[in-house]
């Protein structure tokens, strides 16, 4: 790793003020990482440099054909003042799978994790102290060959930036969702499993439709039968059947069109740790509506790196509107959220080997 320290870093007082009220994506740390790849020589040595703009030719491939992937992960303050990452190897592996699907170069897992750790070490002062807050890390890769021919790029650039992050949604309030039957997110054989910008860009028109209906988020259904629940705009979904110790925590099964969320995968284990049964199922719009109406489905929540766990209350669709329980965050939802945050922030023992301490 090559280093070039910023000469214009914000003052400690200014940084503390920003970290104390971080929002999400409002402020960026003093440094970033850049690493170039070309077909002939492979990956260059990564560079940790001052945060700043990029200079790209207007004919750069990413602008025209969307060859781009990204990840979302966090660094968490620990009780002893240290900093830890949560399952960075899982992010590295998914980043490589996304690269493969978008015909971009796969970055070695060790190199990916090295870039993460070095940026966190350099900008450690930007990591918030509060539980539920963290330093959000955004690794991404773009095609940088210059030319308008439609072909896999022979040059790519990996970048890593970071931003202090508070709660994406207020966890004390349940979000409302619009079940989109007009648009679909992904089909079999498509890019649904990849974390690429195109998936998100194509979702925004449905997100606008959700907002028009007075909802916070959109829920996607499958492309083939147009009835199976898949995921939310940027999060996976969970449903709780039953109450108390006998409850079952279920999530739509991975079919090749859903993003295999790392938080989703972690919650399957956390729910079992807490004594709940878990299952991955095919769940239809009718199953959702009828389960809520009968009281069989007692809680619903969304999950992802940015939002962690976000309760879902009201659902609206062309078939009607229904509310889960009393429309407020449920006890199992909040128990799972708090347990996961406890593992990430080091206040609950990590039985799974998920937490990786950063050597400062």
QUIBEL-V45646 format. One record per residue. N is the residue number from 1. RES is the residue in three letters. SS is DSSP state (A for helix, B for strand, O for the rest). OMEGA is omega in whole degrees, -180 to 180 (NA if undefined). Layout:
n=N res=RES ss=SS omega=OMEGA
n=N res=RES ss=SS omega=OMEGA
This chain:
n=1 res=UNK ss=O omega=174
n=2 res=UNK ss=B omega=-176
n=3 res=UNK ss=B omega=170
n=4 res=UNK ss=O omega=-173
n=5 res=UNK ss=O omega=-179
n=6 res=UNK ss=O omega=174
n=7 res=UNK ss=O omega=-179
n=8 res=UNK ss=O omega=180
n=9 res=UNK ss=O omega=180
n=10 res=UNK ss=O omega=180
n=11 res=UNK ss=O omega=179
n=12 res=UNK ss=A omega=-179
n=13 res=UNK ss=A omega=179
n=14 res=UNK ss=A omega=179
n=15 res=UNK ss=A omega=-180
n=16 res=UNK ss=A omega=179
n=17 res=UNK ss=A omega=179
n=18 res=UNK ss=A omega=-178
n=19 res=UNK ss=A omega=-180
n=20 res=UNK ss=A omega=179
n=21 res=UNK ss=O omega=-165
n=22 res=UNK ss=O omega=-172
n=23 res=UNK ss=O omega=175
n=24 res=UNK ss=B omega=179
n=25 res=UNK ss=O omega=180
n=26 res=UNK ss=O omega=-176
n=27 res=UNK ss=O omega=-180
n=28 res=UNK ss=O omega=-176
n=29 res=UNK ss=O omega=-172
n=30 res=UNK ss=O omega=-174
n=31 res=UNK ss=B omega=174
n=32 res=UNK ss=B omega=178
n=33 res=UNK ss=B omega=175
n=34 res=UNK ss=B omega=-180
n=35 res=UNK ss=B omega=-176
n=36 res=UNK ss=B omega=176
n=37 res=UNK ss=B omega=168
n=38 res=UNK ss=B omega=-172
n=39 res=UNK ss=O omega=-175
n=40 res=UNK ss=O omega=-172
n=41 res=UNK ss=O omega=179
n=42 res=UNK ss=B omega=-175
n=43 res=UNK ss=B omega=170
n=44 res=UNK ss=O omega=173
n=45 res=UNK ss=O omega=-180
n=46 res=UNK ss=O omega=179
n=47 res=UNK ss=B omega=173
n=48 res=UNK ss=B omega=-170
n=49 res=UNK ss=B omega=176
n=50 res=UNK ss=B omega=177
n=51 res=UNK ss=O omega=-180
n=52 res=UNK ss=O omega=-177
n=53 res=UNK ss=O omega=176
n=54 res=UNK ss=O omega=174
n=55 res=UNK ss=O omega=-177
n=56 res=UNK ss=O omega=177
n=57 res=UNK ss=O omega=178
n=58 res=UNK ss=O omega=180
n=59 res=UNK ss=O omega=178
n=60 res=UNK ss=B omega=-169
n=61 res=UNK ss=A omega=-175
n=62 res=UNK ss=A omega=-179
n=63 res=UNK ss=A omega=-171
n=64 res=UNK ss=A omega=-173
n=65 res=UNK ss=A omega=168
n=66 res=UNK ss=O omega=176
n=67 res=UNK ss=O omega=-174
n=68 res=UNK ss=B omega=175
n=69 res=UNK ss=B omega=177
n=70 res=UNK ss=B omega=175
n=71 res=UNK ss=O omega=172
n=72 res=UNK ss=O omega=-180
n=73 res=UNK ss=B omega=-175
n=74 res=UNK ss=B omega=170
n=75 res=UNK ss=B omega=-171
n=76 res=UNK ss=B omega=174
n=77 res=UNK ss=B omega=-179
n=78 res=UNK ss=O omega=-178
n=79 res=UNK ss=O omega=-179
n=80 res=UNK ss=O omega=-179
n=81 res=UNK ss=O omega=178
n=82 res=UNK ss=O omega=-179
n=83 res=UNK ss=B omega=178
n=84 res=UNK ss=B omega=172
n=85 res=UNK ss=B omega=-179
n=86 res=UNK ss=B omega=176
n=87 res=UNK ss=O omega=-179
n=88 res=UNK ss=A omega=178
n=89 res=UNK ss=A omega=178
n=90 res=UNK ss=A omega=176
n=91 res=UNK ss=A omega=-180
n=92 res=UNK ss=A omega=-180
n=93 res=UNK ss=A omega=179
n=94 res=UNK ss=A omega=177
n=95 res=UNK ss=A omega=179
n=96 res=UNK ss=A omega=179
n=97 res=UNK ss=A omega=177
n=98 res=UNK ss=A omega=179
n=99 res=UNK ss=A omega=180
n=100 res=UNK ss=A omega=-178
n=101 res=UNK ss=A omega=-178
n=102 res=UNK ss=O omega=179
n=103 res=UNK ss=O omega=173
n=104 res=UNK ss=O omega=-179
n=105 res=UNK ss=O omega=176
n=106 res=UNK ss=O omega=177
n=107 res=UNK ss=O omega=177
n=108 res=UNK ss=O omega=-177
n=109 res=UNK ss=A omega=-178
n=110 res=UNK ss=A omega=180
n=111 res=UNK ss=A omega=178
n=112 res=UNK ss=A omega=-177
n=113 res=UNK ss=A omega=177
n=114 res=UNK ss=A omega=-179
n=115 res=UNK ss=A omega=180
n=116 res=UNK ss=A omega=-176
n=117 res=UNK ss=A omega=-177
n=118 res=UNK ss=A omega=177
n=119 res=UNK ss=A omega=179
n=120 res=UNK ss=A omega=178
n=121 res=UNK ss=A omega=-178
n=122 res=UNK ss=A omega=-175
n=123 res=UNK ss=O omega=-176
n=124 res=UNK ss=A omega=-180
n=125 res=UNK ss=A omega=180
n=126 res=UNK ss=A omega=-179
n=127 res=UNK ss=O omega=-179
n=128 res=UNK ss=O omega=-179
n=129 res=UNK ss=O omega=-171
n=130 res=UNK ss=O omega=174
n=131 res=UNK ss=O omega=-175
n=132 res=UNK ss=O omega=175
n=133 res=UNK ss=O omega=-176
n=134 res=UNK ss=B omega=171
n=135 res=UNK ss=B omega=-180
n=136 res=UNK ss=B omega=-177
n=137 res=UNK ss=B omega=-178
n=138 res=UNK ss=B omega=170
n=139 res=UNK ss=B omega=176
n=140 res=UNK ss=B omega=-179
n=141 res=UNK ss=B omega=-179
n=142 res=UNK ss=B omega=175
n=143 res=UNK ss=B omega=-174
n=144 res=UNK ss=O omega=172
n=145 res=UNK ss=O omega=178
n=146 res=UNK ss=B omega=-180
n=147 res=UNK ss=O omega=-176
n=148 res=UNK ss=O omega=175
n=149 res=UNK ss=O omega=179
n=150 res=UNK ss=O omega=-179
n=151 res=UNK ss=O omega=175
n=152 res=UNK ss=O omega=-176
n=153 res=UNK ss=O omega=173
n=154 res=UNK ss=O omega=175
n=155 res=UNK ss=B omega=178
n=156 res=UNK ss=B omega=178
n=157 res=UNK ss=B omega=174
n=158 res=UNK ss=B omega=177
n=159 res=UNK ss=B omega=178
n=160 res=UNK ss=B omega=175
n=161 res=UNK ss=B omega=-177
n=162 res=UNK ss=B omega=-180
n=163 res=UNK ss=B omega=175
n=164 res=UNK ss=B omega=-171
n=165 res=UNK ss=B omega=170
n=166 res=UNK ss=O omega=-179
n=167 res=UNK ss=O omega=178
n=168 res=UNK ss=O omega=171
n=169 res=UNK ss=O omega=175
n=170 res=UNK ss=O omega=-175
n=171 res=UNK ss=O omega=179
n=172 res=UNK ss=O omega=-180
n=173 res=UNK ss=O omega=178
n=174 res=UNK ss=O omega=178
n=175 res=UNK ss=B omega=174
n=176 res=UNK ss=B omega=-175
n=177 res=UNK ss=B omega=175
n=178 res=UNK ss=B omega=179
n=179 res=UNK ss=B omega=-175
n=180 res=UNK ss=O omega=175
n=181 res=UNK ss=O omega=-179
n=182 res=UNK ss=O omega=-177
n=183 res=UNK ss=O omega=173
n=184 res=UNK ss=O omega=-178
n=185 res=UNK ss=O omega=-173
n=186 res=UNK ss=O omega=177
n=187 res=UNK ss=O omega=178
n=188 res=UNK ss=O omega=-179
n=189 res=UNK ss=O omega=-180
n=190 res=UNK ss=O omega=-175
n=191 res=UNK ss=O omega=-175
n=192 res=UNK ss=O omega=-179
n=193 res=UNK ss=O omega=-178
n=194 res=UNK ss=O omega=176
n=195 res=UNK ss=O omega=-176
n=196 res=UNK ss=O omega=-174
n=197 res=UNK ss=A omega=-178
n=198 res=UNK ss=A omega=178
n=199 res=UNK ss=A omega=-177
n=200 res=UNK ss=A omega=178
n=201 res=UNK ss=A omega=-178
n=202 res=UNK ss=O omega=-180
n=203 res=UNK ss=O omega=-169
n=204 res=UNK ss=A omega=178
n=205 res=UNK ss=A omega=177
n=206 res=UNK ss=A omega=176
n=207 res=UNK ss=A omega=175
n=208 res=UNK ss=A omega=178
n=209 res=UNK ss=A omega=178
n=210 res=UNK ss=A omega=179
n=211 res=UNK ss=A omega=178
n=212 res=UNK ss=A omega=178
n=213 res=UNK ss=O omega=179
n=214 res=UNK ss=O omega=-177
n=215 res=UNK ss=O omega=-178
n=216 res=UNK ss=O omega=-172
n=217 res=UNK ss=B omega=176
n=218 res=UNK ss=B omega=173
n=219 res=UNK ss=B omega=-179
n=220 res=UNK ss=B omega=171
n=221 res=UNK ss=B omega=-175
n=222 res=UNK ss=O omega=-176
n=223 res=UNK ss=O omega=-173
n=224 res=UNK ss=O omega=-178
n=225 res=UNK ss=O omega=177
n=226 res=UNK ss=O omega=178
n=227 res=UNK ss=O omega=-175
n=228 res=UNK ss=B omega=179
n=229 res=UNK ss=B omega=180
n=230 res=UNK ss=B omega=-179
n=231 res=UNK ss=B omega=176
n=232 res=UNK ss=B omega=-175
n=233 res=UNK ss=O omega=179
n=234 res=UNK ss=O omega=-175
n=235 res=UNK ss=O omega=171
n=236 res=UNK ss=B omega=-177
n=237 res=UNK ss=B omega=174
n=238 res=UNK ss=B omega=177
n=239 res=UNK ss=B omega=177
n=240 res=UNK ss=B omega=176
n=241 res=UNK ss=B omega=-179
n=242 res=UNK ss=O omega=-178
n=243 res=UNK ss=O omega=174
n=244 res=UNK ss=A omega=-174
n=245 res=UNK ss=A omega=-178
n=246 res=UNK ss=A omega=-176
n=247 res=UNK ss=O omega=174
n=248 res=UNK ss=B omega=-179
n=249 res=UNK ss=B omega=-174
n=250 res=UNK ss=B omega=179
n=251 res=UNK ss=B omega=176
n=252 res=UNK ss=B omega=-178
n=253 res=UNK ss=O omega=179
n=254 res=UNK ss=O omega=-176
n=255 res=UNK ss=O omega=-174
n=256 res=UNK ss=O omega=179
n=257 res=UNK ss=O omega=179
n=258 res=UNK ss=O omega=171
n=259 res=UNK ss=O omega=178
n=260 res=UNK ss=O omega=-174
n=261 res=UNK ss=O omega=178
n=262 res=UNK ss=A omega=175
n=263 res=UNK ss=A omega=176
n=264 res=UNK ss=A omega=-179
n=265 res=UNK ss=A omega=-179
n=266 res=UNK ss=A omega=-177
n=267 res=UNK ss=A omega=175
n=268 res=UNK ss=A omega=179
n=269 res=UNK ss=A omega=-179
n=270 res=UNK ss=A omega=180
n=271 res=UNK ss=A omega=177
n=272 res=UNK ss=A omega=178
n=273 res=UNK ss=A omega=-179
n=274 res=UNK ss=O omega=174
n=275 res=UNK ss=O omega=-179
n=276 res=UNK ss=O omega=171
n=277 res=UNK ss=B omega=179
n=278 res=UNK ss=B omega=177
n=279 res=UNK ss=B omega=173
n=280 res=UNK ss=B omega=-167
n=281 res=UNK ss=B omega=166
n=282 res=UNK ss=O omega=-177
n=283 res=UNK ss=O omega=-175
n=284 res=UNK ss=B omega=174
n=285 res=UNK ss=A omega=180
n=286 res=UNK ss=A omega=178
n=287 res=UNK ss=A omega=179
n=288 res=UNK ss=A omega=-178
n=289 res=UNK ss=A omega=-177
n=290 res=UNK ss=A omega=179
n=291 res=UNK ss=A omega=177
n=292 res=UNK ss=A omega=-179
n=293 res=UNK ss=A omega=-179
n=294 res=UNK ss=A omega=-176
n=295 res=UNK ss=O omega=179
n=296 res=UNK ss=O omega=173
n=297 res=UNK ss=B omega=-173
n=298 res=UNK ss=B omega=-180
n=299 res=UNK ss=B omega=174
n=300 res=UNK ss=B omega=174
n=301 res=UNK ss=B omega=175
n=302 res=UNK ss=B omega=-179
n=303 res=UNK ss=B omega=177
n=304 res=UNK ss=B omega=-178
n=305 res=UNK ss=O omega=-177
n=306 res=UNK ss=O omega=-174
n=307 res=UNK ss=O omega=-174
n=308 res=UNK ss=B omega=175
n=309 res=UNK ss=B omega=-178
n=310 res=UNK ss=B omega=-180
n=311 res=UNK ss=B omega=176
n=312 res=UNK ss=B omega=-179
n=313 res=UNK ss=B omega=-176
n=314 res=UNK ss=B omega=173
n=315 res=UNK ss=B omega=177
n=316 res=UNK ss=B omega=176
n=317 res=UNK ss=B omega=177
n=318 res=UNK ss=O omega=-180
n=319 res=UNK ss=O omega=179
n=320 res=UNK ss=B omega=-178
n=321 res=UNK ss=B omega=176
n=322 res=UNK ss=B omega=-176
n=323 res=UNK ss=B omega=179
n=324 res=UNK ss=O omega=179
n=325 res=UNK ss=O omega=179
n=326 res=UNK ss=O omega=178
n=327 res=UNK ss=O omega=-179
n=328 res=UNK ss=O omega=177
n=329 res=UNK ss=O omega=-178
n=330 res=UNK ss=O omega=-176
n=331 res=UNK ss=A omega=-179
n=332 res=UNK ss=A omega=175
n=333 res=UNK ss=A omega=-176
n=334 res=UNK ss=A omega=177
n=335 res=UNK ss=A omega=179
n=336 res=UNK ss=A omega=179
n=337 res=UNK ss=A omega=-177
n=338 res=UNK ss=A omega=180
n=339 res=UNK ss=A omega=179
n=340 res=UNK ss=A omega=178
n=341 res=UNK ss=A omega=179
n=342 res=UNK ss=A omega=177
n=343 res=UNK ss=A omega=-177
n=344 res=UNK ss=A omega=-177
n=345 res=UNK ss=A omega=174
n=346 res=UNK ss=O omega=177
n=347 res=UNK ss=O omega=175
n=348 res=UNK ss=O omega=-176
n=349 res=UNK ss=O omega=178
n=350 res=UNK ss=O omega=-178
n=351 res=UNK ss=O omega=-171
n=352 res=UNK ss=O omega=-178
n=353 res=UNK ss=O omega=-177
n=354 res=UNK ss=O omega=-170
n=355 res=UNK ss=B omega=180
n=356 res=UNK ss=B omega=-178
n=357 res=UNK ss=B omega=176
n=358 res=UNK ss=B omega=179
n=359 res=UNK ss=O omega=-177
n=360 res=UNK ss=O omega=NA
